């Protein structure tokens, strides 16, 4: 528990001579935190123009040490002497709605996209949040509302942690972009929409988002709005099927044989008393209803793509590389996103926090990072045919509105390339002797101890 309780602010234009921020009575001592979670906003007494700023802690939590995370809000002014001014600023030519959308605005934007592209879009909901807000999704396909044999189903979801808002906005930007590009006849987007059924669910936890949105980008903090209304972390609220599988594998003589795929959900999890969010139950029902092949859940606070397993096999470790039988495929999928992102694999970029994911090219096995039981990725892999990865789209969980165009440029190509991966590999129809399709036929690949089933 480390935090700074008071500090001074000094400014400079040459980094040598420093002036403290003052008021009538002398140097201003700004009040810091009284605990570690809730951000504190301080205003300067008068506007200042400076090139450098220095924070000088004066006191801190007595049982801790000096530790402070801060964000400075200011306005850029052109510097006539600075040749490098704005050289790194990223602009976009895409004509999209770059703003933070609350629930009502998100719903309105979906309607606007549906109105612009009625032939290729459909709005539907997969259930409700704890507070009764509908969990809306947009489907993009040449035959909305219909599963076509041989056409793979893809999904992007975001906002399982309500305060990680960049993923939500990226999905809203993506649906606008795909509609516009389809109307403009962009062959790449037309091809993707005609050959794929795409589902975009921008806000899995609208209740949590509502809390974060009210606090705003400046005062959002690291955890406000992260959980559902009843305090559940959706990200690891799914049934732990890993333990069932591994126990069965370890007890070779045991009669209780668990399949290596489509592992059923345990009875205790389905009971009404189980600590399961209504949002999680809605996602599971959605996953069971639609035969998804590939999915990405967009998260924030880091810049990396994490692939399963997310849970370590050894009970005695908190970090350990735990590959699935399809590890080579997952590593490729993770790399397909990371390598086409503008920053993820850039060796010159600074790490978001303490961990540097450069050695694995902006990707990481979830369990080798930190173990999580009951993750959406592991559940999706062990209970359905769908391969799912967690995509951490930015260091800042709640970037400022002004940063959204740059974040869109950073992620746009990756979002499209990752969707295109759904067409890799083998696909086809399993038929009986009369040429009729066989549902639930088990398909095994030699050397891969994980089967899938036909739809």
C-alpha positions as CSV (number, residue, x, y, z in Angstrom):
1,X,0.0,0.0,0.0
2,X,2.1,2.9,-1.3
3,X,0.7,6.4,-2.1
4,X,1.7,10.0,-2.0
5,X,-0.4,12.2,0.3
6,X,0.9,15.6,-0.7
7,X,3.2,17.1,-3.4
8,X,4.5,20.3,-5.0
9,X,4.6,20.9,-8.8
10,X,7.5,22.7,-10.5
11,X,7.7,23.8,-14.1
12,X,10.5,24.7,-16.5
13,X,11.1,25.7,-20.1
14,X,14.7,24.5,-20.3
15,X,14.8,21.6,-17.8
16,X,17.5,23.6,-15.8
17,X,15.7,26.4,-14.1
18,X,12.6,25.3,-12.2
19,X,9.8,27.4,-10.7
20,X,7.3,26.1,-8.1
21,X,3.6,26.6,-8.7
22,X,2.7,29.4,-6.2
23,X,-0.3,31.3,-4.8
24,X,-0.5,34.4,-2.6
25,X,0.8,32.5,0.4
26,X,3.7,30.7,-1.2
27,X,4.4,27.4,-2.8
28,X,1.2,25.4,-3.4
29,X,1.2,22.0,-1.5
30,X,-1.3,19.8,-3.5
31,X,-3.3,17.2,-1.7
32,X,-2.6,13.7,-2.9
33,X,-4.4,10.4,-2.1
34,X,-5.9,9.2,1.2
35,X,-6.2,5.6,-0.2
36,X,-4.9,3.7,-3.2
37,X,-7.9,3.4,-5.5
38,X,-9.7,6.7,-6.0
39,X,-8.0,9.3,-8.2
40,X,-7.7,12.9,-6.9
41,X,-8.1,15.8,-9.3
42,X,-6.1,19.0,-8.6
43,X,-6.3,22.3,-10.6
44,X,-3.5,24.8,-11.0
45,X,-4.3,28.2,-9.5
46,X,-3.6,29.9,-12.8
47,X,-2.8,28.6,-16.3
48,X,0.9,28.0,-17.0
49,X,2.9,27.6,-20.2
50,X,5.8,25.2,-19.8
51,X,7.7,22.5,-21.6
52,X,8.6,20.4,-18.6
53,X,6.9,19.5,-15.4
54,X,8.3,18.0,-12.2
55,X,6.4,16.5,-9.3
56,X,8.0,16.8,-5.9
57,X,6.3,14.5,-3.3
58,X,6.2,16.0,0.2
59,X,4.5,13.2,2.2
60,X,3.3,9.7,1.7
61,X,1.6,6.8,3.4
62,X,3.8,6.2,6.5
63,X,3.9,2.5,6.2
64,X,4.6,2.5,2.5
65,X,7.0,4.2,0.1
66,X,6.8,6.9,-2.5
67,X,4.5,5.7,-5.3
68,X,2.4,7.8,-7.6
69,X,0.6,7.4,-10.9
70,X,-0.5,10.6,-12.5
71,X,-2.0,12.1,-15.6
72,X,-1.6,15.7,-16.7
73,X,-4.2,17.5,-18.7
74,X,-3.1,20.4,-20.8
75,X,-3.4,22.0,-24.2
76,X,-0.7,21.7,-26.8
77,X,0.8,25.0,-28.1
78,X,3.0,25.3,-31.1
79,X,6.6,25.9,-30.2
80,X,8.2,28.1,-32.9
81,X,11.7,26.8,-32.0
82,X,10.7,23.1,-31.9
83,X,11.4,21.4,-35.3
84,X,10.0,18.1,-34.0
85,X,6.6,19.6,-32.9
86,X,3.7,17.2,-33.6
87,X,5.9,15.0,-35.7
88,X,4.6,11.9,-34.1
89,X,0.9,12.9,-34.2
90,X,-1.2,10.3,-35.9
91,X,-4.2,11.4,-38.0
92,X,-6.8,9.3,-39.7
93,X,-8.7,9.9,-43.0
94,X,-11.6,7.6,-41.9
95,X,-14.8,9.6,-41.5
96,X,-16.0,7.9,-38.3
97,X,-17.7,9.0,-35.0
98,X,-14.6,9.4,-32.7
99,X,-16.1,9.9,-29.3
100,X,-17.0,8.0,-26.1
101,X,-20.5,6.6,-26.4
102,X,-22.7,6.0,-23.3
103,X,-25.4,3.3,-23.5
104,X,-28.0,5.4,-25.2
105,X,-25.5,6.8,-27.8
106,X,-24.1,3.3,-28.4
107,X,-27.6,2.0,-29.2
108,X,-28.2,5.0,-31.5
109,X,-25.0,4.5,-33.3
110,X,-25.9,0.8,-34.0
111,X,-29.3,2.0,-35.4
112,X,-27.5,4.5,-37.6
113,X,-25.2,1.7,-39.0
114,X,-28.2,-0.6,-39.5
115,X,-30.0,2.2,-41.4
116,X,-27.0,2.9,-43.6
117,X,-26.5,-0.8,-44.4
118,X,-29.8,-2.6,-43.9
119,X,-28.9,-5.4,-46.3
120,X,-25.8,-6.6,-44.4
121,X,-26.5,-5.7,-40.8
122,X,-28.9,-6.9,-38.0
123,X,-29.1,-5.7,-34.4
124,X,-30.1,-8.3,-31.8
125,X,-29.5,-8.8,-28.0
126,X,-28.1,-11.8,-26.2
127,X,-29.7,-11.1,-22.8
128,X,-29.7,-8.5,-20.1
129,X,-27.2,-7.1,-17.5
130,X,-27.8,-7.2,-13.8
131,X,-29.5,-3.7,-14.0
132,X,-31.7,-4.8,-17.0
133,X,-29.7,-3.2,-19.8
134,X,-29.9,-5.3,-23.0
135,X,-26.6,-6.7,-24.3
136,X,-26.8,-5.6,-27.9
137,X,-24.8,-7.1,-30.8
138,X,-24.6,-6.2,-34.4
139,X,-24.3,-8.9,-37.0
140,X,-22.6,-8.2,-40.3
141,X,-23.2,-10.7,-43.1
142,X,-24.6,-10.9,-46.6
143,X,-27.6,-12.9,-45.1
144,X,-28.1,-11.4,-41.7
145,X,-29.9,-13.6,-39.2
146,X,-29.0,-16.8,-41.0
147,X,-26.3,-19.4,-40.5
148,X,-25.1,-20.5,-43.9
149,X,-23.4,-23.9,-44.2
150,X,-19.7,-23.6,-44.8
151,X,-19.6,-19.9,-43.9
152,X,-17.6,-19.5,-40.6
153,X,-19.0,-17.5,-37.7
154,X,-16.7,-14.9,-36.0
155,X,-17.1,-12.8,-32.9
156,X,-15.5,-9.7,-31.3
157,X,-16.6,-8.8,-27.8
158,X,-15.5,-6.0,-25.5
159,X,-16.1,-4.4,-22.2
160,X,-16.2,-7.5,-19.9
161,X,-14.4,-5.1,-17.6
162,X,-16.6,-2.1,-17.8
163,X,-13.8,0.4,-17.3
164,X,-11.7,-0.9,-20.2
165,X,-13.5,1.3,-22.7
166,X,-11.2,1.4,-25.8
167,X,-12.3,-2.0,-27.0
168,X,-15.9,-0.9,-26.9
169,X,-15.1,2.2,-29.1
170,X,-13.0,0.1,-31.5
171,X,-15.9,-2.3,-32.1
172,X,-18.2,0.6,-32.7
173,X,-15.7,2.2,-35.1
174,X,-15.2,-1.2,-36.8
175,X,-19.0,-1.6,-37.5
176,X,-19.1,1.9,-39.0
177,X,-16.0,1.3,-41.1
178,X,-17.2,-2.0,-42.5
179,X,-20.6,-0.5,-43.5
180,X,-18.9,2.5,-45.2
181,X,-16.3,0.4,-47.0
182,X,-18.9,-2.1,-48.2
183,X,-21.0,0.7,-49.7
184,X,-17.8,2.1,-51.3
185,X,-17.2,-1.3,-52.9
186,X,-13.9,-2.0,-51.1
187,X,-13.2,-5.6,-52.4
188,X,-11.5,-6.8,-49.3
189,X,-14.4,-5.8,-47.0
190,X,-17.0,-7.0,-49.5
191,X,-15.3,-10.4,-49.7
192,X,-15.0,-10.6,-45.9
193,X,-18.7,-9.8,-45.4
194,X,-19.9,-12.2,-48.1
195,X,-17.8,-15.1,-46.9
196,X,-18.1,-14.6,-43.1
197,X,-20.8,-14.1,-40.5
198,X,-19.4,-11.5,-38.2
199,X,-20.9,-10.7,-34.7
200,X,-19.8,-7.6,-32.8
201,X,-20.8,-7.2,-29.1
202,X,-19.3,-3.9,-27.9
203,X,-20.4,-3.9,-24.2
204,X,-20.6,-7.1,-22.2
205,X,-20.8,-5.2,-18.9
206,X,-22.8,-2.0,-19.5
207,X,-23.5,-1.5,-15.8
208,X,-19.7,-1.3,-15.0
209,X,-19.2,0.9,-18.0
210,X,-21.8,3.3,-16.7
211,X,-19.9,3.8,-13.5
212,X,-16.6,4.4,-15.3
213,X,-18.3,6.7,-17.8
214,X,-19.7,8.9,-15.0
215,X,-16.2,9.3,-13.5
216,X,-14.7,10.0,-17.0
217,X,-11.3,9.5,-18.4
218,X,-9.5,11.7,-15.7
219,X,-11.0,10.1,-12.6
220,X,-11.8,6.6,-13.9
221,X,-9.1,4.9,-11.9
222,X,-7.8,1.3,-12.3
223,X,-10.8,-0.6,-11.0
224,X,-14.0,1.6,-10.9
225,X,-16.5,-0.2,-13.1
226,X,-14.3,-3.3,-13.6
227,X,-16.8,-5.7,-12.1
228,X,-20.5,-6.3,-12.7
229,X,-23.1,-4.7,-10.5
230,X,-23.0,-7.7,-8.2
231,X,-19.2,-7.6,-8.0
232,X,-18.3,-10.4,-10.4
233,X,-15.3,-10.4,-12.8
234,X,-16.9,-11.7,-16.0
235,X,-13.4,-12.6,-17.4
236,X,-12.9,-15.5,-15.0
237,X,-16.5,-16.3,-14.2
238,X,-16.8,-19.3,-16.6
239,X,-16.8,-22.9,-15.5
240,X,-13.3,-24.3,-14.9
241,X,-13.3,-27.2,-17.3
242,X,-9.4,-27.4,-17.3
243,X,-9.3,-29.1,-13.9
244,X,-11.9,-31.7,-15.1
245,X,-9.9,-32.5,-18.2
246,X,-6.5,-32.6,-16.4
247,X,-7.8,-34.7,-13.5
248,X,-9.2,-37.2,-16.0
249,X,-5.9,-37.3,-18.0
250,X,-3.9,-37.8,-14.8
251,X,-6.1,-40.7,-13.6
252,X,-5.6,-43.0,-16.5
253,X,-7.0,-46.0,-14.6
254,X,-10.1,-44.1,-13.6
255,X,-13.4,-45.0,-15.1
256,X,-14.5,-41.4,-15.2
257,X,-13.4,-40.4,-18.7
258,X,-13.7,-36.8,-19.7
259,X,-13.7,-36.0,-23.5
260,X,-10.9,-33.7,-24.8
261,X,-13.5,-31.4,-26.3
262,X,-17.1,-30.2,-25.8
263,X,-16.7,-30.9,-22.1
264,X,-20.1,-30.5,-20.4
265,X,-20.7,-27.7,-17.9
266,X,-20.8,-29.2,-14.3
267,X,-24.1,-29.3,-12.5
268,X,-23.0,-27.1,-9.6
269,X,-22.3,-24.3,-12.1
270,X,-25.9,-24.5,-13.5
271,X,-27.6,-24.3,-10.1
272,X,-29.3,-21.0,-9.2
273,X,-27.1,-20.6,-6.1
274,X,-23.8,-20.5,-8.1
275,X,-22.0,-17.2,-8.1
276,X,-22.4,-16.6,-11.8
277,X,-23.2,-13.2,-13.3
278,X,-26.3,-13.0,-15.5
279,X,-24.0,-11.5,-18.2
280,X,-21.8,-14.6,-18.1
281,X,-24.9,-16.9,-18.4
282,X,-26.0,-14.8,-21.4
283,X,-22.6,-15.1,-23.1
284,X,-22.6,-18.9,-22.5
285,X,-26.1,-19.3,-24.1
286,X,-24.9,-17.2,-27.1
287,X,-21.7,-19.4,-27.5
288,X,-23.8,-22.5,-27.4
289,X,-26.4,-21.2,-29.9
290,X,-24.1,-20.0,-32.6
291,X,-21.3,-22.2,-34.0
292,X,-18.5,-19.7,-33.7
293,X,-15.1,-20.7,-35.1
294,X,-12.9,-17.8,-34.0
295,X,-13.2,-14.9,-31.5
296,X,-11.4,-12.1,-29.8
297,X,-12.3,-10.4,-26.6
298,X,-10.9,-6.9,-26.4
299,X,-9.4,-5.7,-23.1
300,X,-7.3,-2.8,-21.9
301,X,-4.5,-1.7,-19.7
302,X,-1.8,-3.5,-21.6
303,X,-0.6,-4.0,-25.2
304,X,-0.3,-7.7,-25.9
305,X,-2.4,-10.7,-27.3
306,X,-2.8,-13.5,-24.8
307,X,-3.7,-17.0,-25.9
308,X,-4.8,-20.1,-23.9
309,X,-4.5,-21.9,-21.7
310,X,-5.0,-19.1,-19.2
311,X,-4.7,-21.5,-16.3
312,X,-1.6,-23.3,-15.2
313,X,-1.7,-27.1,-14.9
314,X,0.5,-27.3,-11.8
315,X,-1.2,-26.5,-8.5
316,X,2.1,-25.1,-7.1
317,X,2.7,-22.4,-9.7
318,X,1.2,-19.0,-10.5
319,X,3.0,-18.6,-13.8
320,X,3.9,-21.5,-16.2
321,X,3.7,-21.9,-20.0
322,X,0.6,-24.1,-20.4
323,X,0.0,-24.9,-24.1
324,X,-3.2,-26.2,-25.6
325,X,-2.9,-29.1,-28.1
326,X,-3.4,-26.4,-30.7
327,X,-0.6,-24.2,-29.4
328,X,1.0,-23.6,-32.8
329,X,-2.3,-22.4,-34.2
330,X,-3.0,-20.1,-31.2
331,X,0.5,-18.6,-31.5
332,X,0.0,-17.8,-35.1
333,X,-3.4,-16.2,-34.4
334,X,-1.9,-14.1,-31.7
335,X,0.9,-13.0,-33.9
336,X,-1.4,-12.2,-36.8
337,X,-3.0,-9.5,-34.6
338,X,0.2,-8.3,-32.8
339,X,2.4,-8.1,-36.0
340,X,-0.1,-5.9,-37.9
341,X,-0.7,-3.5,-34.9
342,X,1.2,-0.3,-35.3
343,X,2.9,-0.6,-31.9
344,X,2.6,-4.1,-30.4
345,X,5.8,-5.5,-32.0
346,X,7.7,-2.2,-32.2
347,X,10.9,-2.7,-30.2
348,X,11.3,1.0,-29.7
349,X,8.1,1.5,-27.8
350,X,8.2,1.7,-24.0
351,X,6.5,-1.1,-22.0
352,X,3.0,-0.2,-20.6
353,X,3.9,-1.1,-17.1
354,X,6.6,-3.4,-15.7
355,X,6.3,-6.3,-18.2
356,X,7.9,-6.2,-21.6
357,X,6.3,-8.6,-24.1
358,X,8.8,-7.9,-26.9
359,X,10.6,-11.3,-26.6
360,X,7.5,-13.0,-27.8
361,X,6.6,-10.4,-30.4
362,X,3.7,-8.8,-28.5
363,X,2.1,-12.2,-27.6
364,X,2.0,-14.2,-24.4
365,X,0.6,-17.6,-23.2
366,X,-2.0,-16.6,-20.6
367,X,-0.8,-19.0,-18.0
368,X,2.8,-17.9,-18.3
369,X,1.6,-14.3,-17.6
370,X,-0.7,-15.0,-14.7
371,X,-2.9,-18.0,-14.0
372,X,-6.7,-17.6,-14.2
373,X,-9.3,-20.3,-13.6
374,X,-12.5,-20.2,-15.6
375,X,-11.4,-17.8,-18.3
376,X,-13.6,-17.2,-21.4
377,X,-10.7,-18.4,-23.6
378,X,-10.2,-21.7,-21.9
379,X,-14.0,-22.3,-21.6
380,X,-14.5,-21.5,-25.3
381,X,-11.8,-23.9,-26.3
382,X,-12.9,-26.8,-24.1
383,X,-16.7,-26.4,-24.4
384,X,-17.2,-25.2,-28.0
385,X,-15.4,-25.3,-31.4
386,X,-14.3,-21.7,-31.0
387,X,-10.7,-20.6,-30.6
388,X,-10.7,-17.4,-28.6
389,X,-7.9,-15.0,-27.6
390,X,-7.7,-11.9,-25.3
391,X,-6.5,-8.9,-27.2
392,X,-5.2,-6.0,-24.9
393,X,-5.6,-3.0,-27.2
394,X,-3.9,-0.2,-25.3
395,X,-1.9,0.8,-22.2
396,X,-4.6,3.2,-21.1
397,X,-7.9,1.7,-20.1
398,X,-9.8,4.9,-20.7
399,X,-8.0,7.1,-23.2
400,X,-9.2,10.6,-23.9
401,X,-11.6,11.2,-26.8
402,X,-8.8,13.1,-28.6
403,X,-6.7,9.9,-28.7
404,X,-9.4,7.7,-30.3
405,X,-8.4,8.5,-34.0
406,X,-4.8,7.4,-33.2
407,X,-5.9,4.3,-31.4
408,X,-8.2,3.4,-34.3
409,X,-5.2,3.7,-36.7
410,X,-3.1,1.5,-34.4
411,X,-5.7,-1.3,-34.3
412,X,-7.7,-1.0,-37.6
413,X,-5.5,-3.3,-39.8
414,X,-5.1,-5.9,-36.9
415,X,-8.9,-6.0,-36.4
416,X,-9.4,-6.9,-40.1
417,X,-6.5,-9.3,-40.4
418,X,-7.6,-11.2,-37.3
419,X,-11.1,-11.7,-38.8
420,X,-9.6,-13.0,-42.0
421,X,-7.8,-15.8,-40.1
422,X,-11.2,-17.5,-39.7
423,X,-10.8,-18.8,-43.3
424,X,-7.5,-20.6,-42.6
425,X,-7.3,-24.3,-42.2
426,X,-9.6,-27.1,-43.5
427,X,-13.4,-26.7,-43.7
428,X,-16.1,-28.9,-45.2
429,X,-19.2,-31.0,-44.6
430,X,-19.4,-34.5,-43.1
431,X,-22.1,-36.5,-44.9
432,X,-23.6,-39.9,-44.6
433,X,-23.9,-42.5,-47.4
434,X,-27.0,-40.7,-48.7
435,X,-25.2,-37.3,-48.9
436,X,-27.0,-36.0,-45.8
437,X,-25.0,-33.8,-43.4
438,X,-24.2,-35.5,-40.0
439,X,-24.6,-33.2,-37.0
440,X,-22.2,-33.6,-34.0
441,X,-19.8,-35.8,-35.9
442,X,-16.4,-35.8,-34.1
443,X,-13.4,-34.7,-36.2
444,X,-9.9,-35.7,-35.0
445,X,-6.6,-34.5,-36.3
446,X,-3.7,-36.9,-35.9
447,X,-1.2,-35.6,-33.4
448,X,-3.6,-33.0,-31.9
449,X,-5.3,-34.2,-28.7
450,X,-8.3,-31.9,-29.1
451,X,-11.3,-32.8,-31.3
452,X,-14.1,-30.7,-32.7
453,X,-17.6,-31.5,-33.8
454,X,-19.7,-30.6,-36.8
455,X,-22.5,-28.1,-36.4
